[in-house]
């Protein structure tokens, strides 16, 4: 697994880099033998150190963990603990619910990042927003519980998926009250 360790306005020494590489590699390999890439970003927030860890364990499997602590090693260890808990919980679920997926189980899509408009700017209904980034994305055919699992693993606020039960496009999202919302429009169902 390729591991990138960076510091945002912070010098990351050899000791910290070695600590991160050894612990991250061993913890991830317990659950995923062929994880692809991991990025660890350290930053400083007032008197605390913050560690943001992102692990790309496979196709559609991205885990994120973050932690802030008084010491930089403790911040990393806290973020790694969060990722380890997610991996442990979801590896079991993946093993129990794993079904062979073919190429027909994914839908290709384009994902765009739009530039925010200025607050004092007058809203024009027919104006096209400025596109900052454009990426390929895949929409998987999975169950609702698997979509919630993917959302938790990626620490994402929303996941769009094709519902395995009926083939329609669905969305799960994290509500401000902490619960999970599920949108299942009838017009997108197949058959």
MINUPA-533941 format. One record per atom (N, C-alpha, C): residue in one letter; atom name; x, y, z. Coordinates in steps of 0.2 Angstrom, whole numbers. Example, Ala and Ser with C-alpha at 12.3 -4.5 7.8 and 13.67 -1.06 7.14 Angstrom:
BEGIN
['A' 'N' [66 -28 39]]
['A' 'CA' [62 -22 39]]
['A' 'C' [66 -16 39]]
['S' 'N' [64 -11 35]]
['S' 'CA' [68 -5 36]]
['S' 'C' [64 0 39]]
***
This chain:
BEGIN
['X' 'N' [4 -6 0]]
['X' 'CA' [0 0 0]]
['X' 'C' [5 6 0]]
['X' 'N' [3 11 -4]]
['X' 'CA' [6 17 -5]]
['X' 'C' [4 22 1]]
['X' 'N' [8 25 5]]
['X' 'CA' [6 29 10]]
['X' 'C' [9 36 9]]
['X' 'N' [5 41 9]]
['X' 'CA' [8 48 9]]
['X' 'C' [7 52 15]]
['X' 'N' [12 54 18]]
['X' 'CA' [12 58 24]]
['X' 'C' [13 65 23]]
['X' 'N' [9 70 25]]
['X' 'CA' [10 77 23]]
['X' 'C' [9 81 30]]
['X' 'N' [12 87 30]]
['X' 'CA' [10 92 35]]
['X' 'C' [8 98 32]]
['X' 'N' [3 101 35]]
['X' 'CA' [0 108 32]]
['X' 'C' [3 113 37]]
['X' 'N' [8 117 35]]
['X' 'CA' [12 121 39]]
['X' 'C' [15 118 45]]
['X' 'N' [17 112 44]]
['X' 'CA' [20 108 49]]
['X' 'C' [25 103 47]]
['X' 'N' [31 103 50]]
['X' 'CA' [36 98 48]]
['X' 'C' [35 91 50]]
['X' 'N' [34 86 46]]
['X' 'CA' [33 79 48]]
['X' 'C' [40 76 48]]
['X' 'N' [42 74 54]]
['X' 'CA' [49 71 54]]
['X' 'C' [49 64 53]]
['X' 'N' [55 61 52]]
['X' 'CA' [56 54 51]]
['X' 'C' [53 49 56]]
['X' 'N' [53 51 62]]
['X' 'CA' [50 47 67]]
['X' 'C' [43 46 67]]
['X' 'N' [39 52 65]]
['X' 'CA' [32 52 65]]
['X' 'C' [30 48 58]]
['X' 'N' [34 49 53]]
['X' 'CA' [33 46 46]]
['X' 'C' [33 38 47]]
['X' 'N' [38 36 51]]
['X' 'CA' [39 29 52]]
['X' 'C' [33 26 56]]
['X' 'N' [31 30 61]]
['X' 'CA' [26 28 66]]
['X' 'C' [19 27 62]]
['X' 'N' [18 32 57]]
['X' 'CA' [12 32 53]]
['X' 'C' [12 26 48]]
['X' 'N' [18 25 45]]
['X' 'CA' [18 20 40]]
['X' 'C' [17 13 43]]
['X' 'N' [21 12 48]]
['X' 'CA' [21 5 52]]
['X' 'C' [14 3 54]]
['X' 'N' [11 8 58]]
['X' 'CA' [4 7 61]]
['X' 'C' [-1 6 56]]
['X' 'N' [-1 11 51]]
['X' 'CA' [-7 11 46]]
['X' 'C' [-7 5 42]]
['X' 'N' [-1 3 40]]
['X' 'CA' [0 -3 35]]
['X' 'C' [-2 -9 39]]
['X' 'N' [0 -10 45]]
['X' 'CA' [-2 -16 49]]
['X' 'C' [-10 -16 51]]
['X' 'N' [-12 -11 53]]
['X' 'CA' [-20 -10 54]]
['X' 'C' [-24 -12 48]]
['X' 'N' [-22 -9 42]]
['X' 'CA' [-26 -10 36]]
['X' 'C' [-26 -17 34]]
['X' 'N' [-20 -20 34]]
['X' 'CA' [-18 -26 31]]
['X' 'C' [-22 -32 35]]
['X' 'N' [-24 -30 41]]
['X' 'CA' [-28 -35 45]]
['X' 'C' [-35 -36 42]]
['X' 'N' [-37 -31 38]]
['X' 'CA' [-44 -32 35]]
['X' 'C' [-44 -32 28]]
['X' 'N' [-39 -28 24]]
['X' 'CA' [-39 -28 17]]
['X' 'C' [-32 -29 15]]
['X' 'N' [-31 -35 12]]
['X' 'CA' [-24 -37 10]]
['X' 'C' [-21 -32 4]]
['X' 'N' [-25 -30 0]]
['X' 'CA' [-23 -26 -6]]
['X' 'C' [-26 -19 -6]]
['X' 'N' [-25 -15 0]]
['X' 'CA' [-27 -8 0]]
['X' 'C' [-23 -5 -5]]
['X' 'N' [-25 0 -8]]
['X' 'CA' [-22 4 -14]]
['X' 'C' [-18 10 -11]]
['X' 'N' [-21 14 -7]]
['X' 'CA' [-17 20 -6]]
['X' 'C' [-20 23 1]]
['X' 'N' [-16 27 5]]
['X' 'CA' [-18 30 11]]
['X' 'C' [-14 37 11]]
['X' 'N' [-18 42 13]]
['X' 'CA' [-15 49 14]]
['X' 'C' [-16 51 21]]
['X' 'N' [-11 54 24]]
['X' 'CA' [-12 56 31]]
['X' 'C' [-9 63 31]]
['X' 'N' [-14 68 33]]
['X' 'CA' [-12 75 33]]
['X' 'C' [-12 78 40]]
['X' 'N' [-7 81 42]]
['X' 'CA' [-7 83 49]]
['X' 'C' [-7 91 49]]
['X' 'N' [-11 94 53]]
['X' 'CA' [-11 101 53]]
['X' 'C' [-12 103 61]]
['X' 'N' [-12 110 62]]
['X' 'CA' [-12 113 68]]
['X' 'C' [-18 117 69]]
['X' 'N' [-22 116 74]]
['X' 'CA' [-28 120 76]]
['X' 'C' [-27 123 83]]
['X' 'N' [-25 129 83]]
['X' 'CA' [-24 133 90]]
['X' 'C' [-19 129 93]]
['X' 'N' [-20 126 99]]
['X' 'CA' [-16 122 103]]
['X' 'C' [-16 114 102]]
['X' 'N' [-20 112 97]]
['X' 'CA' [-21 105 96]]
['X' 'C' [-18 103 89]]
['X' 'N' [-16 97 89]]
['X' 'CA' [-14 94 82]]
['X' 'C' [-19 90 79]]
['X' 'N' [-20 90 73]]
['X' 'CA' [-26 87 70]]
['X' 'C' [-23 82 64]]
['X' 'N' [-26 76 64]]
['X' 'CA' [-24 71 59]]
['X' 'C' [-30 69 55]]
['X' 'N' [-29 70 49]]
['X' 'CA' [-34 67 44]]
['X' 'C' [-32 61 40]]
['X' 'N' [-35 56 41]]
['X' 'CA' [-32 50 38]]
['X' 'C' [-37 47 33]]
['X' 'N' [-35 46 26]]
['X' 'CA' [-40 43 21]]
['X' 'C' [-36 37 18]]
['X' 'N' [-40 32 18]]
['X' 'CA' [-38 25 16]]
['X' 'C' [-42 23 10]]
['X' 'N' [-39 22 4]]
['X' 'CA' [-43 19 -2]]
['X' 'C' [-41 12 -2]]
['X' 'N' [-46 8 1]]
['X' 'CA' [-45 1 2]]
['X' 'C' [-47 -3 -5]]
['X' 'N' [-50 -1 -9]]
['X' 'CA' [-52 -4 -15]]
['X' 'C' [-58 0 -19]]
['X' 'N' [-60 -3 -24]]
['X' 'CA' [-65 0 -28]]
['X' 'C' [-71 2 -24]]
['X' 'N' [-73 8 -23]]
['X' 'CA' [-78 11 -20]]
['X' 'C' [-77 10 -12]]
['X' 'N' [-72 9 -10]]
['X' 'CA' [-70 8 -2]]
['X' 'C' [-65 13 0]]
['X' 'N' [-68 19 2]]
['X' 'CA' [-64 24 5]]
['X' 'C' [-66 26 12]]
['X' 'N' [-61 25 17]]
['X' 'CA' [-62 27 24]]
['X' 'C' [-59 33 26]]
['X' 'N' [-62 37 30]]
['X' 'CA' [-59 43 32]]
['X' 'C' [-60 43 40]]
['X' 'N' [-54 45 43]]
['X' 'CA' [-55 46 50]]
['X' 'C' [-51 53 52]]
['X' 'N' [-53 56 57]]
['X' 'CA' [-50 62 59]]
['X' 'C' [-50 62 67]]
['X' 'N' [-45 66 70]]
['X' 'CA' [-44 67 77]]
['X' 'C' [-40 73 78]]
['X' 'N' [-42 76 84]]
['X' 'CA' [-37 82 86]]
['X' 'C' [-35 80 93]]
['X' 'N' [-29 81 95]]
['X' 'CA' [-26 80 102]]
['X' 'C' [-21 85 103]]
['X' 'N' [-18 84 110]]
['X' 'CA' [-13 89 112]]
['X' 'C' [-6 87 109]]
['X' 'N' [-6 80 107]]
['X' 'CA' [1 78 104]]
['X' 'C' [-1 75 98]]
['X' 'N' [4 75 93]]
['X' 'CA' [3 74 86]]
['X' 'C' [2 66 85]]
['X' 'N' [6 62 89]]
['X' 'CA' [5 55 89]]
['X' 'C' [-1 53 91]]
['X' 'N' [-4 56 97]]
['X' 'CA' [-11 54 99]]
['X' 'C' [-16 56 94]]
['X' 'N' [-15 61 91]]
['X' 'CA' [-20 63 85]]
['X' 'C' [-20 58 80]]
['X' 'N' [-15 56 78]]
['X' 'CA' [-14 50 73]]
['X' 'C' [-17 44 75]]
['X' 'N' [-16 42 81]]
['X' 'CA' [-18 36 84]]
['X' 'C' [-26 36 85]]
['X' 'N' [-29 42 87]]
['X' 'CA' [-36 42 87]]
['X' 'C' [-39 42 80]]
['X' 'N' [-36 45 75]]
['X' 'CA' [-39 44 68]]
['X' 'C' [-39 37 66]]
['X' 'N' [-33 34 67]]
['X' 'CA' [-32 27 65]]
['X' 'C' [-37 22 69]]
['X' 'N' [-38 23 75]]
['X' 'CA' [-43 19 79]]
['X' 'C' [-50 20 76]]
['X' 'N' [-52 26 73]]
['X' 'CA' [-59 26 70]]
['X' 'C' [-59 22 64]]
['X' 'N' [-54 22 60]]
['X' 'CA' [-53 19 54]]
['X' 'C' [-53 11 55]]
['X' 'N' [-50 9 60]]
['X' 'CA' [-49 2 62]]
['X' 'C' [-56 -1 64]]
['X' 'N' [-60 3 68]]
['X' 'CA' [-67 1 70]]
['X' 'C' [-71 1 64]]
['X' 'N' [-71 5 59]]
['X' 'CA' [-75 5 53]]
['X' 'C' [-73 -1 49]]
['X' 'N' [-67 -3 48]]
['X' 'CA' [-64 -8 44]]
['X' 'C' [-67 -15 48]]
['X' 'N' [-66 -15 54]]
['X' 'CA' [-68 -21 58]]
['X' 'C' [-76 -23 57]]
['X' 'N' [-79 -17 58]]
['X' 'CA' [-87 -18 58]]
['X' 'C' [-89 -20 50]]
['X' 'N' [-86 -16 46]]
['X' 'CA' [-89 -17 39]]
['X' 'C' [-86 -23 35]]
['X' 'N' [-80 -25 37]]
['X' 'CA' [-77 -31 34]]
['X' 'C' [-81 -37 35]]
['X' 'N' [-84 -38 41]]
['X' 'CA' [-88 -43 43]]
['X' 'C' [-95 -43 39]]
['X' 'N' [-98 -37 38]]
['X' 'CA' [-104 -36 34]]
['X' 'C' [-102 -37 27]]
['X' 'N' [-97 -35 24]]
['X' 'CA' [-95 -37 17]]
['X' 'C' [-94 -44 16]]
['X' 'N' [-91 -48 21]]
['X' 'CA' [-90 -55 20]]
['X' 'C' [-97 -58 20]]
['X' 'N' [-101 -56 25]]
['X' 'CA' [-108 -60 25]]
['X' 'C' [-112 -58 19]]
['X' 'N' [-112 -52 16]]
['X' 'CA' [-116 -50 11]]
['X' 'C' [-113 -49 4]]
['X' 'N' [-107 -52 4]]
['X' 'CA' [-104 -51 -3]]
['X' 'C' [-107 -55 -8]]
['X' 'N' [-108 -52 -14]]
['X' 'CA' [-111 -55 -19]]
['X' 'C' [-107 -53 -25]]
['X' 'N' [-106 -58 -30]]
['X' 'CA' [-102 -56 -36]]
['X' 'C' [-105 -51 -40]]
['X' 'N' [-102 -46 -42]]
['X' 'CA' [-104 -40 -46]]
['X' 'C' [-101 -40 -52]]
['X' 'N' [-105 -40 -58]]
['X' 'CA' [-102 -39 -64]]
['X' 'C' [-102 -32 -67]]
['X' 'N' [-100 -31 -73]]
['X' 'CA' [-100 -24 -76]]
['X' 'C' [-107 -21 -76]]
['X' 'N' [-112 -25 -77]]
['X' 'CA' [-119 -23 -77]]
['X' 'C' [-121 -20 -70]]
['X' 'N' [-118 -21 -65]]
['X' 'CA' [-120 -19 -58]]
['X' 'C' [-118 -12 -57]]
['X' 'N' [-114 -8 -62]]
['X' 'CA' [-112 -1 -60]]
['X' 'C' [-115 3 -66]]
['X' 'N' [-116 9 -65]]
['X' 'CA' [-118 14 -70]]
['X' 'C' [-113 20 -70]]
['X' 'N' [-110 21 -76]]
['X' 'CA' [-105 27 -76]]
['X' 'C' [-109 33 -76]]
['X' 'N' [-106 38 -73]]
['X' 'CA' [-108 45 -72]]
['X' 'C' [-103 50 -72]]
['X' 'N' [-104 56 -72]]
['X' 'CA' [-100 62 -72]]
['X' 'C' [-101 65 -65]]
['X' 'N' [-96 67 -62]]
['X' 'CA' [-96 70 -55]]
['X' 'C' [-93 77 -56]]
['X' 'N' [-97 82 -54]]
['X' 'CA' [-94 89 -55]]
['X' 'C' [-93 93 -48]]
['X' 'N' [-88 97 -48]]
['X' 'CA' [-88 102 -42]]
['X' 'C' [-89 109 -45]]
['X' 'N' [-94 112 -42]]
['X' 'CA' [-96 119 -44]]
['X' 'C' [-93 124 -40]]
['X' 'N' [-91 130 -43]]
['X' 'CA' [-89 135 -39]]
['X' 'C' [-95 139 -35]]
['X' 'N' [-94 141 -29]]
['X' 'CA' [-99 144 -26]]
['X' 'C' [-100 151 -29]]
['X' 'N' [-106 154 -29]]
['X' 'CA' [-108 160 -31]]
['X' 'C' [-106 165 -26]]
['X' 'N' [-105 171 -27]]
['X' 'CA' [-104 177 -22]]
['X' 'C' [-110 178 -19]]
['X' 'N' [-110 180 -12]]
['X' 'CA' [-116 181 -8]]
['X' 'C' [-120 187 -11]]
['X' 'N' [-116 192 -13]]
['X' 'CA' [-120 198 -15]]
['X' 'C' [-122 198 -23]]
['X' 'N' [-120 192 -26]]
['X' 'CA' [-122 192 -33]]
['X' 'C' [-129 190 -34]]
['X' 'N' [-132 193 -39]]
['X' 'CA' [-139 192 -40]]
['X' 'C' [-140 185 -44]]
['X' 'N' [-145 181 -42]]
['X' 'CA' [-146 175 -44]]
['X' 'C' [-149 175 -51]]
['X' 'N' [-146 172 -56]]
['X' 'CA' [-149 171 -63]]
['X' 'C' [-151 164 -64]]
['X' 'N' [-157 163 -66]]
['X' 'CA' [-160 156 -66]]
['X' 'C' [-157 153 -72]]
['X' 'N' [-155 156 -78]]
['X' 'CA' [-153 152 -84]]
['X' 'C' [-145 152 -84]]
['X' 'N' [-142 155 -79]]
['X' 'CA' [-134 155 -79]]
['X' 'C' [-131 149 -77]]
['X' 'N' [-126 147 -81]]
['X' 'CA' [-123 140 -80]]
['X' 'C' [-117 142 -74]]
['X' 'N' [-117 137 -69]]
['X' 'CA' [-112 138 -64]]
['X' 'C' [-105 136 -67]]
['X' 'N' [-100 139 -64]]
['X' 'CA' [-93 138 -66]]
['X' 'C' [-91 131 -63]]
['X' 'N' [-88 127 -67]]
['X' 'CA' [-86 120 -65]]
['X' 'C' [-79 120 -63]]
['X' 'N' [-77 118 -57]]
['X' 'CA' [-71 118 -55]]
['X' 'C' [-67 112 -56]]
['X' 'N' [-70 106 -56]]
['X' 'CA' [-67 100 -57]]
['X' 'C' [-73 95 -60]]
['X' 'N' [-70 90 -64]]
['X' 'CA' [-75 85 -67]]
['X' 'C' [-71 78 -66]]
['X' 'N' [-75 73 -64]]
['X' 'CA' [-72 67 -62]]
['X' 'C' [-77 61 -65]]
['X' 'N' [-74 56 -66]]
['X' 'CA' [-78 50 -68]]
['X' 'C' [-81 47 -61]]
['X' 'N' [-87 44 -61]]
['X' 'CA' [-89 41 -55]]
['X' 'C' [-93 35 -57]]
['X' 'N' [-94 30 -53]]
['X' 'CA' [-98 24 -54]]
['X' 'C' [-103 24 -49]]
['X' 'N' [-109 22 -51]]
['X' 'CA' [-115 22 -46]]
['X' 'C' [-116 14 -46]]
['X' 'N' [-115 11 -40]]
['X' 'CA' [-115 4 -39]]
['X' 'C' [-123 2 -38]]
['X' 'N' [-124 -5 -40]]
['X' 'CA' [-130 -8 -38]]
['X' 'C' [-129 -12 -32]]
['X' 'N' [-132 -9 -26]]
['X' 'CA' [-131 -12 -20]]
['X' 'C' [-138 -11 -16]]
['X' 'N' [-138 -14 -10]]
['X' 'CA' [-144 -13 -6]]
['X' 'C' [-143 -7 -2]]
['X' 'N' [-149 -5 2]]
['X' 'CA' [-149 1 6]]
['X' 'C' [-144 1 11]]
['X' 'N' [-143 -5 15]]
['X' 'CA' [-139 -6 20]]
['X' 'C' [-132 -5 18]]
['X' 'N' [-130 -8 12]]
['X' 'CA' [-123 -7 9]]
['X' 'C' [-122 0 8]]
['X' 'N' [-127 4 5]]
['X' 'CA' [-126 11 4]]
['X' 'C' [-124 15 10]]
['X' 'N' [-128 13 15]]
['X' 'CA' [-126 16 22]]
['X' 'C' [-119 15 24]]
['X' 'N' [-117 8 23]]
['X' 'CA' [-111 6 25]]
['X' 'C' [-105 10 21]]
['X' 'N' [-106 11 14]]
['X' 'CA' [-102 15 10]]
['X' 'C' [-101 22 12]]
['X' 'N' [-107 25 14]]
['X' 'CA' [-107 32 16]]
['X' 'C' [-103 32 23]]
['X' 'N' [-104 28 28]]
['X' 'CA' [-100 28 34]]
['X' 'C' [-93 27 33]]
['X' 'N' [-91 22 28]]
['X' 'CA' [-84 21 27]]
['X' 'C' [-81 27 24]]
['X' 'N' [-84 31 19]]
['X' 'CA' [-81 36 16]]
['X' 'C' [-82 43 20]]
['X' 'N' [-86 42 26]]
['X' 'CA' [-87 48 30]]
['X' 'C' [-90 53 26]]
['X' 'N' [-95 51 21]]
['X' 'CA' [-98 56 16]]
['X' 'C' [-105 58 19]]
['X' 'N' [-107 64 17]]
['X' 'CA' [-114 66 19]]
['X' 'C' [-119 62 15]]
['X' 'N' [-118 60 9]]
['X' 'CA' [-123 57 4]]
['X' 'C' [-120 52 0]]
['X' 'N' [-124 47 -2]]
['X' 'CA' [-122 42 -7]]
['X' 'C' [-128 41 -12]]
['X' 'N' [-126 41 -18]]
['X' 'CA' [-131 39 -23]]
['X' 'C' [-130 32 -26]]
['X' 'N' [-135 28 -26]]
['X' 'CA' [-134 21 -28]]
['X' 'C' [-140 18 -32]]
['X' 'N' [-139 13 -36]]
['X' 'CA' [-145 9 -39]]
['X' 'C' [-147 4 -34]]
['X' 'N' [-153 4 -32]]
['X' 'CA' [-156 -1 -27]]
['X' 'C' [-156 -8 -31]]
['X' 'N' [-153 -13 -27]]
['X' 'CA' [-153 -19 -30]]
['X' 'C' [-160 -22 -30]]
['X' 'N' [-165 -20 -26]]
['X' 'CA' [-171 -23 -25]]
['X' 'C' [-176 -22 -31]]
['X' 'N' [-175 -16 -34]]
['X' 'CA' [-179 -14 -40]]
['X' 'C' [-175 -10 -46]]
['X' 'N' [-169 -9 -45]]
['X' 'CA' [-165 -6 -50]]
['X' 'C' [-166 2 -51]]
['X' 'N' [-170 5 -47]]
['X' 'CA' [-170 12 -47]]
['X' 'C' [-165 16 -43]]
['X' 'N' [-164 22 -45]]
['X' 'CA' [-159 26 -42]]
['X' 'C' [-161 29 -35]]
['X' 'N' [-157 28 -30]]
['X' 'CA' [-159 30 -23]]
['X' 'C' [-153 34 -20]]
['X' 'N' [-155 38 -15]]
['X' 'CA' [-150 42 -11]]
['X' 'C' [-151 40 -4]]
['X' 'N' [-145 39 0]]
['X' 'CA' [-145 39 7]]
['X' 'C' [-141 45 9]]
['X' 'N' [-143 49 14]]
['X' 'CA' [-139 54 17]]
['X' 'C' [-140 55 24]]
['X' 'N' [-135 58 27]]
['X' 'CA' [-135 60 34]]
['X' 'C' [-139 66 36]]
['X' 'N' [-144 65 40]]
['X' 'CA' [-148 71 42]]
['X' 'C' [-144 75 47]]
['X' 'N' [-146 82 48]]
['X' 'CA' [-143 86 53]]
['X' 'C' [-144 83 60]]
['X' 'N' [-150 79 61]]
['X' 'CA' [-151 76 68]]
['X' 'C' [-147 70 69]]
['X' 'N' [-143 68 65]]
['X' 'CA' [-139 62 65]]
['X' 'C' [-142 56 63]]
['X' 'N' [-148 56 61]]
['X' 'CA' [-151 50 58]]
['X' 'C' [-149 49 50]]
['X' 'N' [-151 44 47]]
['X' 'CA' [-150 43 40]]
['X' 'C' [-157 44 36]]
['X' 'N' [-156 48 31]]
['X' 'CA' [-162 48 27]]
['X' 'C' [-161 44 20]]
['X' 'N' [-167 42 17]]
['X' 'CA' [-167 38 12]]
['X' 'C' [-172 40 7]]
['X' 'N' [-170 42 0]]
['X' 'CA' [-174 44 -5]]
['X' 'C' [-175 39 -10]]
['X' 'N' [-181 37 -11]]
['X' 'CA' [-182 31 -16]]
['X' 'C' [-188 34 -21]]
['X' 'N' [-186 38 -26]]
['X' 'CA' [-191 40 -31]]
['X' 'C' [-194 35 -35]]
['X' 'N' [-200 35 -36]]
['X' 'CA' [-204 30 -40]]
['X' 'C' [-202 30 -47]]
['X' 'N' [-201 36 -50]]
['X' 'CA' [-200 37 -57]]
['X' 'C' [-193 34 -60]]
['X' 'N' [-189 32 -56]]
['X' 'CA' [-182 29 -58]]
['X' 'C' [-182 21 -58]]
['X' 'N' [-188 18 -56]]
['X' 'CA' [-188 11 -55]]
['X' 'C' [-188 8 -62]]
['X' 'N' [-185 2 -63]]
['X' 'CA' [-185 -2 -69]]
['X' 'C' [-191 -7 -69]]
['X' 'N' [-194 -8 -75]]
['X' 'CA' [-199 -13 -75]]
['X' 'C' [-205 -11 -73]]
***
